[in-house]
Amino acid sequence: MRENRIKRKLRAGQPVTVVSGHANTDMIDFLGQFGFDGVWLEGEHGPLSWEQIGDMSRACDLWGMTSVTRVNNNEPGIIMRALDRGTMGIVVPHINTRQAAEQAMKSTKYAPLGYRGMFGGRQSFGVPDYVKHANDQTMVVVLIEELEAVHNLADILTVDNIDVFFVAPSDLAQTMGHIGNHTHPEVQAVIDQALAQILAAGRTAGTLVNDENVERYLAAGVRFLMTGWTNWVAQGARAYLQRTAAKSVS
């Protein structure tokens, strides 16, 4: 079956670049040329449909990028269906307890690790022994995005077969009373503490990054780096409009 590029690089101790934004198959095809390791497909906050998961993950496959789909609920049927549609990874929101982390992992994995329903879906086509190898290639990312999760992080980190523990800044800020201000020093301190705890446990840490802080997080040991490509469009658009405005004045 297809290799999960993100899992391979994480196993080798290398950082991975995952890009998110307003995705469609053409945009994924365009982004593929630059060498990103994966694409974050947004099924919680975005309009992603079951049919689109198949098409977008197929576009990722063409470039050897890993498709990682955020589902909107930690529900075995939803996770199973996203995998059957072809995504190579699952991102599960609001993982606040060890029990929730176990459910996310077990929903993604076949026996003996879990209880994913016995159907292969798109990634199994042409792979007669798919169920014997799928557990090695499918990946699980759990989101640590509430203060409750930070308080329970030691227990959450004991769950095996989770590939990435991703600290989500904005939701965490909201639960800390700093809604819309994830750069608040108190929020940043909790983020840094959580990332350090994940790394100290020998697990892989991930978080949202941008051009200004990516080097800091790399230096801290974060290996799963998610960023939004729309930020680059916004920066370029503002710079272009500023230049044209200056010419108009002159």
C-alpha positions in Angstrom: 0.0 0.0 0.0 1.0 3.6 -0.2 3.6 4.9 2.2 2.6 7.5 4.7 5.3 10.2 4.1 4.7 11.9 7.4 5.0 8.7 9.5 8.2 7.8 7.7 9.8 11.1 8.4 8.6 11.3 12.0 10.0 7.8 12.7 13.3 9.1 11.4 13.2 12.0 13.8 12.7 14.6 11.0 10.3 17.5 11.1 7.2 17.4 8.8 5.5 20.3 7.1 1.7 20.2 6.9 -0.2 22.9 5.1 -3.8 23.9 5.6 -6.2 26.4 4.0 -9.1 26.6 1.6 -8.5 23.3 -0.1 -9.7 21.8 -3.3 -8.1 19.3 -5.7 -6.6 22.0 -7.9 -5.0 23.8 -5.0 -3.6 20.6 -3.6 -2.2 19.8 -7.0 -0.6 23.2 -7.1 0.9 22.9 -3.6 2.3 19.5 -4.4 5.1 20.9 -6.5 6.7 22.7 -3.5 7.5 19.6 -1.4 5.1 19.8 1.5 4.8 16.6 3.5 1.1 16.7 4.0 -2.2 18.5 3.6 -4.6 19.2 6.4 -8.2 18.6 5.2 -10.6 20.5 7.3 -13.7 18.5 8.2 -14.5 20.3 11.5 -14.5 23.9 10.5 -14.6 23.6 6.7 -17.1 22.4 4.1 -15.4 19.1 3.4 -17.7 16.4 2.3 -17.3 12.7 2.2 -17.0 12.8 -1.6 -14.3 15.5 -1.4 -12.2 13.5 1.0 -11.8 10.9 -1.7 -10.9 13.4 -4.4 -8.6 15.5 -2.2 -6.8 12.6 -0.7 -6.3 11.2 -4.2 -4.7 14.5 -5.2 -2.4 14.2 -2.3 -1.5 10.7 -3.3 -0.4 11.9 -6.8 2.3 14.0 -5.1 3.2 11.6 -2.4 1.8 13.9 0.3 0.0 12.6 3.3 -3.7 13.6 3.5 -4.6 14.3 7.2 -8.3 14.9 7.8 -9.6 16.7 10.9 -13.0 15.1 11.8 -15.6 17.0 13.7 -16.1 14.4 16.5 -14.3 11.6 18.3 -16.8 9.1 16.9 -15.7 5.6 15.6 -18.1 5.7 12.6 -16.9 9.2 11.5 -13.3 8.2 11.8 -13.8 4.9 10.0 -15.6 6.5 7.1 -12.9 9.2 6.6 -10.3 6.5 6.4 -12.4 4.4 4.1 -12.7 7.4 1.8 -8.9 7.5 1.5 -7.4 9.8 4.0 -4.1 8.6 5.4 -4.4 10.3 8.7 -7.0 11.4 11.2 -7.0 14.5 13.4 -9.3 14.2 16.4 -10.4 17.3 18.2 -11.0 18.0 22.0 -9.1 15.1 23.4 -9.3 15.9 27.1 -8.9 12.5 28.8 -7.0 9.2 28.4 -10.2 7.5 27.5 -10.9 9.9 24.7 -7.4 9.4 23.3 -7.8 5.6 23.5 -11.1 5.9 21.6 -9.5 8.0 18.8 -6.6 5.5 18.4 -8.8 2.4 18.5 -11.2 3.9 16.0 -8.3 4.4 13.6 -6.7 0.9 13.9 -7.8 -2.6 13.1 -7.4 -5.4 15.6 -5.5 -6.2 17.6 -4.8 -2.5 18.3 -8.3 -1.2 17.8 -11.8 -1.8 16.4 -11.9 0.0 13.0 -14.7 -1.5 11.0 -13.6 -4.2 8.5 -13.7 -2.4 5.2 -10.7 -1.1 3.4 -12.0 1.6 1.1 -10.0 3.5 -1.5 -6.5 3.0 -0.1 -7.1 -0.8 -0.1 -7.6 -1.0 -3.9 -5.0 -3.4 -5.4 -3.7 -4.3 -1.9 -4.9 -7.8 -1.1 -3.3 -7.8 2.4 -4.4 -4.2 3.2 -5.7 -4.9 6.7 -2.4 -6.5 7.7 -0.5 -3.3 6.8 -2.9 -0.5 7.3 -2.1 0.0 11.0 1.5 0.9 10.1 0.5 3.5 7.5 -2.6 5.2 9.0 -1.8 7.9 11.5 -3.5 9.4 14.5 -3.2 13.1 15.6 -5.0 14.1 18.8 -5.6 17.8 19.6 -4.7 19.1 23.0 -6.9 22.2 22.8 -8.5 22.8 26.2 -7.1 23.5 29.7 -8.7 20.2 30.8 -6.5 18.3 28.3 -3.4 20.1 29.7 -4.3 19.0 33.2 -4.7 15.4 32.0 -1.8 15.4 29.7 0.3 13.0 31.7 -2.4 10.3 31.4 -3.2 11.1 27.7 0.5 10.6 26.9 0.4 7.0 28.1 -1.8 6.0 25.2 0.3 4.1 22.6 0.0 4.2 18.8 -0.8 7.9 18.7 1.5 9.6 16.2 1.2 13.3 17.2 0.0 15.2 20.2 -0.9 18.6 18.7 -1.3 21.6 21.0 -3.9 23.9 19.5 -3.3 27.6 20.5 -6.6 29.3 19.8 -9.0 26.9 21.6 -6.6 26.7 24.5 -6.5 30.5 24.8 -10.3 30.4 24.9 -10.5 28.0 27.7 -7.9 30.1 29.6 -10.0 33.2 29.4 -8.0 34.8 26.6 -10.3 34.3 23.7 -8.9 35.5 20.4 -5.5 36.1 22.0 -3.4 33.0 21.8 -0.2 35.1 21.9 -1.0 36.2 25.5 2.0 35.4 27.7 0.0 33.1 30.0 -1.3 31.1 27.0 2.2 30.9 25.5 3.6 29.6 28.8 1.0 26.8 28.9 1.7 25.9 25.2 5.4 25.7 25.9 4.9 23.7 29.0 2.6 21.2 27.2 5.0 20.8 24.3 7.9 20.2 26.7 5.9 17.6 28.6 5.0 15.8 25.3 8.7 15.7 24.3 9.8 14.7 27.8 7.5 11.7 27.5 9.3 10.6 24.3 6.2 11.5 22.1 5.9 13.6 19.0 4.7 17.2 19.5 2.9 19.3 17.0 1.5 22.8 16.9 0.4 25.6 14.6 3.3 27.7 13.3 3.9 30.7 11.1 6.9 32.4 9.5 7.8 34.3 12.6 7.9 31.4 15.1 8.6 28.2 13.2 12.3 28.3 14.0 11.6 28.7 17.7 9.4 25.6 17.7 11.8 23.6 15.7 14.5 24.5 18.2 12.2 23.4 21.0 11.8 19.9 19.4 8.4 20.2 17.7 8.3 18.0 14.7 4.7 18.2 13.3 4.5 21.8 11.9 1.1 22.9 10.6 0.7 26.3 8.9 -1.9 28.0 6.8 -1.1 28.9 3.2 -3.7 31.7 3.2 -1.3 33.7 5.4 1.2 33.8 2.6 -1.5 35.0 0.2 -2.5 37.7 2.6 1.1 38.9 3.1 1.7 39.0 -0.6 -1.6 40.8 -1.3 -1.0 43.5 1.3 2.6 44.1 0.0 1.4 44.3 -3.6 -1.4 46.7 -2.8 0.9 48.9 -0.7 3.3 49.1 -3.7 0.5 50.1 -6.1 -0.9 52.6 -3.6 2.6 54.2 -3.3 2.9 54.5 -7.1 -0.6 56.1 -7.3 0.4 58.8 -4.8 3.7 59.5 -6.5 
